[in-house]
Amino acid sequence: MRILKQWYPEMGEEEHRRIVEEDVNEMEGLVLEPADIARAALYLASDESKFVNGHNLVVDGGYTVGKVPNMPTLA
C-alpha cells in the first residue's frame, strides 16, 4: 500500500485497498491474508517440503505470472 500512497496521494486508503483487491487481484473473490504467508512459511519449514530447494515460493495469487496491472493512469 505504501507505493500506492506515493503514486496516488490524492486517493484514500479504501481506494488503494480497492485497487489491490479488485483491479490487480488475479484470484477473483479472494484476498491475500497474513495467514497465507504464514502457511507458506510453515510448509517450507516442515518435513513436507524436504525435496523443495532452489525455488522462490511466490505467494501472490498468480500476480507475477505475467499480468499487466490494470492500474489507474498517473495524473
Secondary structure, 3 states (H helix, E strand, C coil): CHHHHHHCCCCCHHHHHHHHHHHCCCCCCCCCCHHHHHHHHHHHHCHHHCCCCCCCCCCCCCHHHCCCCCCCCCC
